[in-house]
Amino acid sequence: MLVLASSSPRRRELLALAGFEFAAVSASIPEVLRPDEQAIPYVTRLAREKAEAVWASQSPLVRDGDPLLVLGADTTVVAPDGQILEKPADEADAARMLRLLSGSTHKVITGVALVSAAGVEVAADVTYVTLVTLSDEEIAAYVATGESLDKAGGYGIQGRASRWVPRVHGCYFNVMGLPLALVSSMIEGARARSMRPAGVAASV
């Protein structure tokens, strides 16, 4: 049984796009950046905390013979000056973020965590995204659509901001919130290990 520890419609859509059958359970944890915490440790910590919280609530409900896997994920944007950009607090904050990203290349980092009876596997994926130079008028018009308010960095690559992205280096789906190739390999590996008889080592 695969459970996505997320209320994000984008992550649900992506996991379904990859052909996985799963349930989605929201994880309520504080998403607070710790002092001096770097981007990759930050997103992998949050991904792990989400997955572990849902594992704790779901594991007593699992039937025998149906191994539980819980997938957590968290995405952030790192501006060219090194600032970690989470979801904007309001429209003014979204405009500030877009000005930081305008005319430059930034990093989008997603941490993923997969919890199973065997333990926790954690990984991260990094994608480099280039934005064209944006005018104040373009930023104001985009922010006014409301599209930026629930997205790290203040924009969604799958929405109206797509016209501003001439170049992506790395996994496109990572920018949307779930690096599908990485996640698929983690899930398939965990399932293979759960089916292996106890005491049987993997072939090399």
N, CA, C and O of each residue as an XYZ file, in Angstrom:
816
protein
N       0.847     -1.197      0.000
C       0.000      0.000      0.000
C       0.879      1.241      0.000
O       1.696      1.438      0.899
N       0.704      2.064     -1.002
C       1.474      3.298     -1.122
C       0.604      4.466     -0.675
O      -0.540      4.605     -1.109
N       1.164      5.307      0.204
C       0.456      6.494      0.693
C       1.327      7.711      0.422
O       2.511      7.726      0.757
N       0.736      8.724     -0.180
C       1.413      9.996     -0.396
C       1.073     10.916      0.762
O      -0.093     11.244      0.984
N       2.096     11.332      1.502
C       1.891     12.200      2.659
C       1.837     13.651      2.196
O       2.772     14.421      2.415
N       0.733     14.010      1.556
C       0.647     15.350      0.980
C      -0.802     15.695      0.662
O      -1.610     14.824      0.340
N      -1.111     16.983      0.760
C      -2.405     17.487      0.309
C      -2.263     18.216     -1.024
O      -3.233     18.781     -1.529
N      -1.063     18.208     -1.593
C      -0.782     18.942     -2.832
C      -1.455     18.277     -4.031
O      -1.176     17.113     -4.318
N      -2.329     18.986     -4.732
C      -2.935     18.394     -5.932
C      -1.913     18.118     -7.020
O      -2.072     17.179     -7.800
N      -0.857     18.936     -7.079
C       0.175     18.712     -8.103
C       0.914     17.411     -7.850
O       1.173     16.657     -8.788
N       1.258     17.136     -6.602
C       1.966     15.889     -6.318
C       1.063     14.682     -6.566
O       1.524     13.649     -7.051
N      -0.200     14.810     -6.240
C      -1.127     13.712     -6.526
C      -1.219     13.458     -8.026
O      -1.199     12.309     -8.467
N      -1.319     14.524     -8.805
C      -1.409     14.387    -10.260
C      -0.149     13.745    -10.835
O      -0.234     12.894    -11.721
N       1.009     14.146    -10.339
C       2.267     13.612    -10.865
C       2.427     12.135    -10.525
O       2.835     11.346    -11.377
N       2.112     11.755     -9.296
C       2.264     10.358     -8.905
C       1.299      9.476     -9.702
O       1.644      8.358    -10.084
N       0.105      9.979     -9.945
C      -0.846      9.240    -10.782
C      -0.365      9.176    -12.223
O      -0.536      8.155    -12.889
N       0.232     10.251    -12.708
C       0.770     10.285    -14.067
C       1.809      9.191    -14.275
O       1.911      8.614    -15.357
N       2.579      8.913    -13.224
C       3.614      7.881    -13.309
C       3.046      6.474    -13.200
O       3.790      5.498    -13.297
N       1.741      6.358    -13.000
C       1.096      5.045    -13.011
C       0.960      4.371    -11.664
O       0.636      3.185    -11.601
N       1.198      5.096    -10.585
C       1.106      4.495     -9.246
C      -0.321      4.594     -8.700
O      -1.006      5.601     -8.882
N      -0.745      3.537     -8.036
C      -1.987      3.574     -7.278
C      -1.636      3.885     -5.827
O      -0.733      3.274     -5.254
N      -2.345      4.828     -5.245
C      -1.965      5.280     -3.916
C      -3.144      5.973     -3.244
O      -4.129      6.343     -3.884
N      -3.007      6.133     -1.946
C      -3.912      6.987     -1.180
C      -3.145      8.239     -0.790
O      -1.919      8.207     -0.681
N      -3.851      9.335     -0.580
C      -3.215     10.581     -0.157
C      -3.729     10.961      1.224
O      -4.936     11.033      1.457
N      -2.795     11.201      2.132
C      -3.132     11.599      3.502
C      -2.291     12.823      3.846
O      -1.064     12.786      3.752
N      -2.937     13.883      4.234
C      -2.227     15.114      4.558
C      -1.444     14.964      5.849
O      -1.909     14.349      6.808
N      -0.247     15.536      5.858
C       0.597     15.532      7.060
C       0.656     16.948      7.617
O       1.067     17.878      6.923
N       0.254     17.105      8.846
C       0.259     18.419      9.478
C       1.487     18.556     10.368
O       1.504     18.099     11.510
N       2.513     19.195      9.815
C       3.739     19.435     10.578
C       4.153     20.894     10.382
O       3.818     21.492      9.360
N       4.869     21.472     11.334
C       5.345     22.850     11.153
C       6.459     22.893     10.104
O       7.448     22.169     10.208
N       6.287     23.747      9.097
C       7.284     23.870      8.032
C       8.087     25.139      8.272
O       7.860     26.174      7.645
N       9.025     25.028      9.192
C       9.792     26.191      9.632
C      11.275     25.957      9.363
O      11.842     24.945      9.776
N      11.886     26.895      8.675
C      13.316     26.835      8.403
C      14.091     27.143      9.679
O      13.886     28.182     10.306
N      14.975     26.238     10.054
C      15.767     26.440     11.266
C      16.920     27.405     11.008
O      17.358     27.547      9.867
N      17.415     28.067     12.046
C      18.544     28.986     11.863
C      19.745     28.270     11.234
O      20.152     27.198     11.683
N      20.294     28.878     10.200
C      21.483     28.372      9.490
C      21.246     27.046      8.765
O      22.206     26.419      8.318
N      19.994     26.607      8.639
C      19.713     25.363      7.925
C      19.820     25.594      6.426
O      19.273     26.562      5.899
N      20.526     24.703      5.745
C      20.702     24.801      4.298
C      19.525     24.143      3.579
O      18.728     23.426      4.184
N      19.436     24.405      2.275
C      18.238     24.018      1.517
C      18.015     22.505      1.478
O      16.905     22.046      1.745
N      19.042     21.726      1.152
C      18.837     20.279      1.030
C      18.511     19.648      2.381
O      17.559     18.871      2.457
N      19.253     19.941      3.451
C      18.841     19.407      4.761
C      17.428     19.843      5.157
O      16.697     19.087      5.797
N      17.051     21.055      4.777
C      15.718     21.565      5.117
C      14.617     20.754      4.439
O      13.702     20.277      5.110
N      14.693     20.593      3.116
C      13.603     19.900      2.416
C      13.591     18.400      2.715
O      12.524     17.787      2.756
N      14.758     17.812      2.922
C      14.757     16.378      3.256
C      14.231     16.155      4.672
O      13.578     15.146      4.936
N      14.509     17.083      5.579
C      13.964     16.960      6.939
C      12.444     17.044      6.906
O      11.761     16.236      7.536
N      11.912     18.022      6.172
C      10.460     18.164      6.116
C       9.810     16.969      5.423
O       8.753     16.502      5.847
N      10.439     16.476      4.361
C       9.893     15.297      3.679
C       9.838     14.113      4.629
O       8.855     13.373      4.658
N      10.897     13.938      5.403
C      10.943     12.821      6.355
C       9.897     13.002      7.459
O       9.212     12.047      7.824
N       9.772     14.213      7.987
C       8.798     14.446      9.050
C       7.371     14.209      8.562
O       6.553     13.656      9.297
N       7.064     14.619      7.340
C       5.736     14.369      6.766
C       5.480     12.865      6.640
O       4.433     12.363      7.051
N       6.454     12.158      6.065
C       6.276     10.718      5.845
C       6.169      9.966      7.162
O       5.347      9.059      7.291
N       6.984     10.328      8.134
C       6.941      9.634      9.424
C       5.635      9.902     10.166
O       5.110      9.016     10.840
N       5.106     11.126     10.043
C       3.842     11.438     10.708
C       2.699     10.611     10.120
O       1.858     10.096     10.857
N       2.672     10.488      8.806
C       1.608      9.707      8.174
C       1.810      8.217      8.429
O       0.841      7.482      8.616
N       3.071      7.766      8.437
C       3.337      6.358      8.752
C       2.770      6.012     10.140
O       2.148      4.965     10.319
N       2.989      6.888     11.101
C       2.521      6.626     12.461
C       1.003      6.492     12.515
O       0.475      5.699     13.295
N       0.299      7.267     11.684
C      -1.165      7.216     11.706
C      -1.730      6.067     10.871
O      -2.829      5.584     11.144
N      -0.982      5.629      9.855
C      -1.517      4.640      8.921
C      -1.062      3.211      9.200
O      -1.780      2.271      8.861
N       0.088      3.024      9.795
C       0.620      1.672      9.958
C      -0.289      0.750     10.765
O      -0.336     -0.444     10.469
N      -1.020      1.250     11.782
C      -1.925      0.320     12.492
C      -3.100     -0.152     11.635
O      -3.766     -1.126     11.987
N      -3.362      0.529     10.508
C      -4.528      0.208      9.685
C      -4.213     -0.749      8.541
O      -5.119     -1.184      7.830
N      -2.932     -1.080      8.359
C      -2.527     -1.857      7.196
C      -2.822     -3.338      7.394
O      -2.588     -3.894      8.467
N      -3.337     -3.963      6.350
C      -3.618     -5.397      6.385
C      -2.326     -6.192      6.219
O      -1.363     -5.709      5.623
N      -2.313     -7.411      6.749
C      -1.166     -8.300      6.566
C      -0.985     -8.590      5.078
O      -1.959     -8.746      4.342
N       0.265     -8.659      4.650
C       0.557     -8.986      3.262
C       0.492     -7.809      2.321
O       0.673     -7.971      1.114
N       0.237     -6.622      2.851
C       0.177     -5.418      2.017
C       1.130     -4.385      2.616
O       0.686     -3.479      3.321
N       2.430     -4.505      2.350
C       3.424     -3.647      2.989
C       3.134     -2.166      2.753
O       2.837     -1.749      1.633
N       3.224     -1.393      3.809
C       2.953      0.043      3.737
C       4.213      0.803      3.333
O       5.289      0.591      3.891
N       4.059      1.686      2.357
C       5.103      2.628      1.961
C       4.499      4.019      2.040
O       3.421      4.256      1.495
N       5.177      4.940      2.710
C       4.691      6.308      2.807
C       5.724      7.249      2.202
O       6.890      7.259      2.594
N       5.262      8.041      1.231
C       6.133      8.965      0.503
C       5.855     10.390      0.942
O       4.720     10.863      0.881
N       6.905     11.069      1.387
C       6.809     12.485      1.726
C       7.694     13.304      0.814
O       8.706     12.806      0.319
N       7.328     14.554      0.584
C       8.131     15.419     -0.284
C       7.981     16.867      0.145
O       6.956     17.262      0.700
N       9.011     17.651     -0.118
C       8.953     19.084      0.136
C       9.862     19.790     -0.868
O      10.954     19.312     -1.175
N       9.402     20.925     -1.372
C      10.122     21.641     -2.421
C      10.417     23.066     -1.987
O       9.582     23.717     -1.359
N      11.594     23.542     -2.320
C      11.924     24.938     -2.088
C      12.714     25.478     -3.270
O      13.196     24.722     -4.114
N      12.837     26.789     -3.312
C      13.578     27.484     -4.368
C      14.731     28.227     -3.711
O      14.575     28.839     -2.654
N      15.894     28.162     -4.358
C      17.056     28.900     -3.860
C      17.404     29.974     -4.892
O      17.761     29.665     -6.029
N      17.295     31.217     -4.487
C      17.574     32.344     -5.373
C      19.063     32.411     -5.708
O      19.884     31.815     -5.010
N      19.411     33.133     -6.772
C      20.832     33.247     -7.132
C      21.717     33.794     -6.011
O      22.908     33.490     -5.963
N      21.145     34.601     -5.109
C      21.944     35.136     -4.001
C      21.990     34.205     -2.798
O      22.562     34.548     -1.763
N      21.383     33.015     -2.936
C      21.434     32.028     -1.864
C      20.237     32.020     -0.941
O      20.136     31.144     -0.082
N      19.335     32.957     -1.087
C      18.151     32.971     -0.222
C      17.260     31.770     -0.507
O      17.038     31.410     -1.663
N      16.752     31.154      0.555
C      15.784     30.074      0.422
C      14.388     30.701      0.364
O      13.961     31.395      1.286
N      13.694     30.437     -0.741
C      12.390     31.040     -0.970
C      11.305     29.984     -0.797
O      11.188     29.058     -1.600
N      10.529     30.135      0.241
C       9.411     29.230      0.493
C       8.152     29.795     -0.167
O       8.256     30.627     -1.069
N       6.979     29.364      0.260
C       5.752     29.947     -0.273
C       5.647     31.392      0.213
O       5.915     31.673      1.381
N       5.261     32.302     -0.666
C       5.181     33.711     -0.249
C       4.100     33.935      0.796
O       3.070     33.261      0.810
N       4.362     34.901      1.671
C       3.407     35.221      2.732
C       2.210     35.991      2.189
O       1.098     35.864      2.703
N       2.441     36.793      1.143
C       1.371     37.599      0.554
C       1.816     38.040     -0.835
O       2.867     37.614     -1.314
N       1.032     38.881     -1.476
C       1.345     39.304     -2.843
C       2.639     40.108     -2.912
O       3.407     39.965     -3.863
N       2.885     40.947     -1.919
C       4.115     41.732     -1.911
C       5.333     40.822     -1.804
O       6.359     41.076     -2.435
N       5.222     39.772     -1.011
C       6.323     38.821     -0.855
C       6.537     38.040     -2.148
O       7.676     37.767     -2.528
N       5.443     37.680     -2.827
C       5.557     36.980     -4.109
C       6.267     37.854     -5.141
O       7.119     37.368     -5.885
N       5.920     39.134     -5.188
C       6.568     40.058     -6.122
C       8.055     40.195     -5.795
O       8.890     40.260     -6.697
N       8.376     40.237     -4.518
C       9.787     40.320     -4.105
C      10.560     39.108     -4.611
O      11.670     39.249     -5.126
N       9.980     37.921     -4.467
C      10.649     36.704     -4.915
C      10.860     36.712     -6.426
O      11.934     36.351     -6.908
N       9.857     37.114     -7.158
C       9.980     37.130     -8.617
C      11.035     38.125     -9.084
O      11.723     37.879    -10.075
N      11.168     39.238     -8.386
C      12.229     40.187     -8.729
C      13.605     39.571     -8.482
O      14.544     39.822     -9.237
N      13.723     38.764     -7.424
C      15.001     38.096     -7.150
C      15.362     37.092     -8.244
O      16.536     36.921     -8.570
N      14.353     36.431     -8.808
C      14.586     35.376     -9.799
C      14.664     35.906    -11.219
O      15.177     35.220    -12.103
N      14.170     37.101    -11.454
C      14.087     37.676    -12.790
C      15.451     37.771    -13.476
O      16.420     38.260    -12.894
N      15.509     37.296    -14.718
C      16.722     37.439    -15.528
C      17.896     36.612    -15.069
O      19.039     36.980    -15.338
N      17.660     35.508    -14.385
C      18.767     34.710    -13.849
C      18.362     33.243    -13.747
O      17.235     32.863    -14.065
N      19.312     32.435    -13.297
C      19.077     31.000    -13.098
C      19.077     30.696    -11.605
O      19.974     31.115    -10.873
N      18.071     29.971    -11.168
C      17.962     29.609     -9.760
C      17.823     28.098     -9.628
O      17.682     27.386    -10.622
N      17.865     27.620     -8.394
C      17.744     26.183     -8.123
C      16.381     25.875     -7.508
O      15.872     26.614     -6.665
N      15.809     24.761     -7.958
C      14.621     24.209     -7.323
C      15.016     22.856     -6.731
O      15.519     21.989     -7.444
N      14.791     22.679     -5.449
C      15.226     21.469     -4.752
C      14.018     20.802     -4.111
O      13.259     21.437     -3.378
N      13.849     19.519     -4.393
C      12.803     18.732     -3.740
C      13.451     17.617     -2.927
O      14.248     16.835     -3.445
N      13.098     17.559     -1.660
C      13.501     16.446     -0.816
C      12.397     15.411     -0.812
O      11.218     15.760     -0.774
N      12.765     14.143     -0.849
C      11.784     13.061     -0.792
C      12.208     12.072      0.278
O      13.398     11.863      0.516
N      11.221     11.467      0.918
C      11.479     10.453      1.942
C      10.473      9.333      1.770
O       9.283      9.577      1.571
N      10.960      8.102      1.847
C      10.096      6.929      1.738
C      10.258      6.106      3.006
O      11.342      5.606      3.308
N       9.156      5.974      3.746
C       9.172      5.221      4.994
C       8.518      3.871      4.765
O       7.433      3.779      4.190
N       9.190      2.826      5.222
C       8.658      1.465      5.148
C       8.977      0.754      6.450
O       9.578      1.340      7.351
N       8.578     -0.505      6.552
C       8.887     -1.270      7.754
C      10.393     -1.437      7.929
O      10.874     -1.667      9.039
N      11.134     -1.320      6.823
C      12.585     -1.485      6.878
C      13.314     -0.227      7.319
O      14.505     -0.283      7.626
N      12.621      0.909      7.357
C      13.272      2.145      7.752
C      12.901      3.300      6.846
O      11.836      3.304      6.228
N      13.790      4.284      6.771
C      13.530      5.507      6.010
C      14.637      5.700      4.976
O      15.822      5.599      5.293
N      14.233      5.979      3.734
C      15.170      6.333      2.677
C      14.916      7.787      2.305
O      13.775      8.183      2.062
N      15.982      8.582      2.262
C      15.850     10.010      1.997
C      16.756     10.393      0.827
O      17.878      9.898      0.718
N      16.264     11.274     -0.044
C      17.056     11.734     -1.185
C      16.583     13.132     -1.573
O      15.572     13.618     -1.067
N      17.323     13.771     -2.474
C      16.938     15.092     -2.964
C      17.315     15.212     -4.428
O      18.258     14.572     -4.895
N      16.571     16.038     -5.147
C      16.859     16.300     -6.556
C      16.946     17.808     -6.747
O      16.214     18.568     -6.113
N      17.853     18.238     -7.634
C      18.081     19.657     -7.885
C      17.897     19.941     -9.370
O      18.467     19.252    -10.216
N      17.104     20.953     -9.680
C      16.899     21.384    -11.056
C      17.238     22.867    -11.155
O      16.912     23.656    -10.268
N      17.902     23.231    -12.257
C      18.253     24.631    -12.496
C      17.262     25.225    -13.490
O      17.056     24.678    -14.574
N      16.651     26.343    -13.118
C      15.618     26.978    -13.933
C      16.043     28.410    -14.256
O      16.443     29.166    -13.370
N      15.953     28.769    -15.531
C      16.277     30.128    -15.972
C      14.994     30.886    -16.279
O      14.121     30.387    -16.989
N      14.887     32.093    -15.739
C      13.772     32.980    -16.054
C      14.252     34.153    -16.890
O      15.362     34.648    -16.696
N      13.418     34.595    -17.818
C      13.718     35.810    -18.568
C      13.598     37.004    -17.629
O      13.097     36.880    -16.512
N      14.059     38.150    -18.089
C      13.933     39.369    -17.300
C      12.473     39.833    -17.311
O      11.857     39.965    -18.368
N      11.943     40.072    -16.127
C      10.541     40.443    -15.982
C      10.400     41.920    -15.632
O      11.168     42.452    -14.831
N       9.430     42.566    -16.229
C       9.143     43.958    -15.882
C       8.286     43.997    -14.623
O       7.681     42.995    -14.244
N       8.238     45.143    -13.989
C       7.384     45.296    -12.809
C       5.919     45.063    -13.164
O       5.149     44.536    -12.361
N       5.549     45.463    -14.377
C       4.169     45.284    -14.820
C       3.841     43.805    -14.995
O       2.754     43.361    -14.628
N       4.770     43.048    -15.551
C       4.548     41.608    -15.718
C       4.424     40.907    -14.370
O       3.561     40.051    -14.175
N       5.297     41.284    -13.450
C       5.252     40.681    -12.117
C       3.926     41.004    -11.437
O       3.288     40.119    -10.867
N       3.508     42.269    -11.495
C       2.262     42.675    -10.840
C       1.063     41.949    -11.439
O       0.170     41.521    -10.709
N       1.036     41.809    -12.757
C      -0.087     41.134    -13.411
C      -0.129     39.659    -13.043
O      -1.203     39.093    -12.839
N       1.044     39.039    -12.957
C       1.091     37.616    -12.603
C       0.659     37.402    -11.158
O      -0.143     36.513    -10.871
N       1.185     38.207    -10.259
C       0.834     38.070     -8.845
C      -0.663     38.278     -8.651
O      -1.272     37.632     -7.797
N      -1.257     39.163     -9.425
C      -2.684     39.452     -9.303
C      -3.554     38.249     -9.663
O      -4.712     38.190     -9.250
N      -3.025     37.291    -10.422
C      -3.801     36.092    -10.761
C      -3.976     35.169     -9.565
O      -4.862     34.313     -9.568
N      -3.144     35.332     -8.547
C      -3.199     34.459     -7.377
C      -2.430     33.164     -7.535
O      -2.349     32.369     -6.599
N      -1.860     32.944     -8.721
C      -1.178     31.677     -8.991
C       0.083     31.491     -8.154
O       0.496     30.362     -7.887
N       0.684     32.584     -7.746
C       1.988     32.491     -7.085
C       1.912     32.201     -5.594
O       2.922     31.836     -4.993
N       0.744     32.354     -4.984
C       0.683     32.395     -3.523
C       0.911     31.060     -2.832
O       1.322     31.050     -1.671
N       0.664     29.934     -3.491
C       0.861     28.642     -2.825
C       2.048     27.884     -3.387
O       2.121     26.661     -3.275
N       2.987     28.617     -3.999
C       4.108     27.957     -4.664
C       5.436     28.521     -4.183
O       5.616     29.735     -4.092
N       6.364     27.616     -3.878
C       7.706     28.050     -3.465
C       8.330     28.905     -4.555
O       8.276     28.557     -5.735
N       8.919     30.022     -4.160
C       9.533     30.914     -5.128
C       8.567     31.857     -5.795
O       8.979     32.751     -6.534
N       7.260     31.667     -5.540
C       6.279     32.594     -6.067
C       5.839     32.360     -7.496
O       5.214     33.236     -8.094
N       6.149     31.187     -8.070
C       5.676     30.920     -9.439
C       5.449     29.427     -9.618
O       6.005     28.602     -8.893
N       4.613     29.099    -10.607
C       4.384     27.711    -10.980
C       4.784     27.494    -12.421
O       4.239     28.138    -13.317
N       5.733     26.595    -12.661
C       6.238     26.388    -14.012
C       5.171     25.800    -14.926
O       5.237     25.965    -16.144
N       4.196     25.119    -14.351
C       3.150     24.488    -15.155
C       2.010     25.448    -15.481
O       1.068     25.071    -16.177
N       2.084     26.684    -14.985
C       1.023     27.656    -15.204
C       1.449     28.790    -16.119
O       2.208     28.588    -17.067
N       0.955     29.978    -15.826
C       1.215     31.133    -16.693
C       2.686     31.527    -16.730
O       3.149     32.128    -17.700
N       3.415     31.191    -15.680
C       4.839     31.522    -15.652
C       5.655     30.692    -16.630
O       6.832     30.983    -16.844
N       5.058     29.666    -17.229
C       5.787     28.823    -18.188
C       6.352     29.632    -19.352
O       7.383     29.265    -19.916
N       5.696     30.717    -19.711
C       6.166     31.531    -20.846
C       7.447     32.293    -20.526
O       8.075     32.867    -21.415
N       7.830     32.294    -19.246
C       9.045     32.993    -18.834
C      10.238     32.061    -18.635
O      11.301     32.507    -18.203
N      10.080     30.789    -18.940
C      11.131     29.798    -18.652
C      11.730     29.281    -19.958
O      11.190     28.348    -20.554
N      12.835     29.870    -20.411
C      13.449     29.405    -21.657
C      14.309     28.160    -21.483
O      14.630     27.487    -22.462
N      14.688     27.845    -20.235
C      15.647     26.763    -20.053
C      15.457     26.082    -18.701
O      15.320     26.736    -17.667
N      15.451     24.749    -18.739
C      15.418     23.936    -17.523
C      16.510     22.890    -17.638
O      16.568     22.149    -18.619
N      17.374     22.829    -16.641
C      18.441     21.822    -16.630
C      18.182     20.887    -15.454
O      18.374     21.258    -14.296
N      17.742     19.673    -15.766
C      17.397     18.712    -14.730
C      15.969     18.245    -14.914
O      15.392     18.403    -15.990
N      15.404     17.678    -13.883
C      14.060     17.088    -13.944
C      12.989     18.179    -13.909
O      12.895     18.943    -12.949
N      12.194     18.238    -14.960
C      11.101     19.215    -15.027
C      10.072     18.955    -13.929
O       9.574     19.893    -13.306
N       9.755     17.684    -13.693
C       8.737     17.353    -12.697
C       9.187     17.734    -11.287
O       8.358     17.980    -10.412
N      10.495     17.782    -11.074
C      11.032     18.241     -9.800
C      10.585     19.667     -9.504
O      10.298     20.012     -8.357
N      10.527     20.497    -10.550
C      10.120     21.891    -10.374
C       8.641     21.961     -9.996
O       8.222     22.885     -9.299
N       7.854     20.991    -10.452
C       6.438     20.929    -10.098
C       6.210     20.363     -8.704
O       5.120     20.494     -8.147
N       7.248     19.727     -8.134
C       7.117     19.266     -6.757
C       7.375     17.802     -6.501
O       7.320     17.361     -5.353
N       7.664     17.010     -7.574
C       7.917     15.590     -7.347
C       8.806     15.039     -8.470
O       8.336     14.868     -9.595
N      10.084     14.758     -8.179
C      10.982     14.213     -9.206
C      10.634     12.756     -9.503
O      11.032     11.857     -8.762
N       9.899     12.527    -10.575
C       9.278     11.225    -10.796
C      10.277     10.095    -10.993
O      10.055      8.993    -10.493
N      11.369     10.337    -11.707
C      12.337      9.256    -11.916
C      12.949      8.815    -10.592
O      13.076      7.618    -10.333
N      13.323      9.769     -9.762
C      13.900      9.451     -8.451
C      12.884      8.735     -7.569
O      13.195      7.714     -6.955
N      11.680      9.268     -7.509
C      10.634      8.681     -6.671
C      10.289      7.263     -7.136
O      10.122      6.360     -6.317
N      10.183      7.075     -8.451
C       9.841      5.752     -8.985
C      10.890      4.716     -8.616
O      10.553      3.594     -8.236
N      12.160      5.089     -8.727
C      13.217      4.135     -8.393
C      13.211      3.801     -6.907
O      13.500      2.665     -6.529
N      12.887      4.770     -6.064
C      12.821      4.520     -4.627
C      11.660      3.581     -4.290
O      11.823      2.646     -3.506
N      10.497      3.830     -4.880
C       9.328      2.990     -4.612
C       9.548      1.573     -5.117
O       9.281      0.605     -4.405
N      10.035      1.451     -6.346
C      10.239      0.122     -6.916
C      11.298     -0.658     -6.139
O      11.160     -1.865     -5.939
N      12.360      0.033     -5.697
C      13.375     -0.627     -4.898
C      12.837     -1.111     -3.563
O      13.146     -2.220     -3.127
N      12.025     -0.271     -2.911
C      11.454     -0.652     -1.623
C      10.491     -1.822     -1.775
O      10.452     -2.713     -0.926
N       9.720     -1.820     -2.846
C       8.790     -2.936     -3.073
C       9.537     -4.227     -3.345
O       9.137     -5.292     -2.873
N      10.618     -4.138     -4.102
C      11.404     -5.342     -4.382
C      12.009     -5.898     -3.106
O      12.046     -7.114     -2.915
N      12.483     -5.024     -2.234
C      13.069     -5.482     -0.977
C      12.011     -6.103     -0.068
O      12.296     -7.061      0.652
N      10.792     -5.562     -0.098
C       9.749     -6.096      0.772
C       9.278     -7.472      0.327
O       8.742     -8.238      1.128
N       9.482     -7.794     -0.979
C       9.064     -9.095     -1.497
C      10.141    -10.157     -1.356
O       9.872    -11.340     -1.561
N      11.375     -9.744     -1.003
C      12.479    -10.671     -0.915
C      12.367    -11.481      0.370
O      12.179    -10.892      1.434
N      12.473    -12.792      0.317
C      12.410    -13.619      1.531
C      13.479    -13.222      2.531
O      14.580    -12.831      2.143
N      13.170    -13.318      3.794
C      14.127    -12.967      4.837
C      15.382    -13.816      4.697
O      15.312    -15.026      4.478
N      16.531    -13.159      4.827
C      17.787    -13.872      4.766
C      18.357    -14.033      3.380
O      19.457    -14.559      3.216
N      17.606    -13.578      2.357
C      18.087    -13.693      0.975
C      18.679    -12.358      0.563
O      17.980    -11.345      0.575
N      19.941    -12.337      0.203
C      20.626    -11.111     -0.197
C      20.296    -10.782     -1.633
O      19.979    -11.664     -2.432
N      20.375     -9.477     -1.959
C      20.153     -9.062     -3.342
C      21.315     -9.505     -4.198
O      22.457     -9.548     -3.740
N      21.025     -9.835     -5.442
C      22.100    -10.230     -6.374
C      22.908     -9.019     -6.759
O      22.374     -7.912     -6.840
N      24.187     -9.212     -6.996
C      25.090     -8.101     -7.309
C      25.312     -8.067     -8.810
O      26.041     -7.210     -9.308
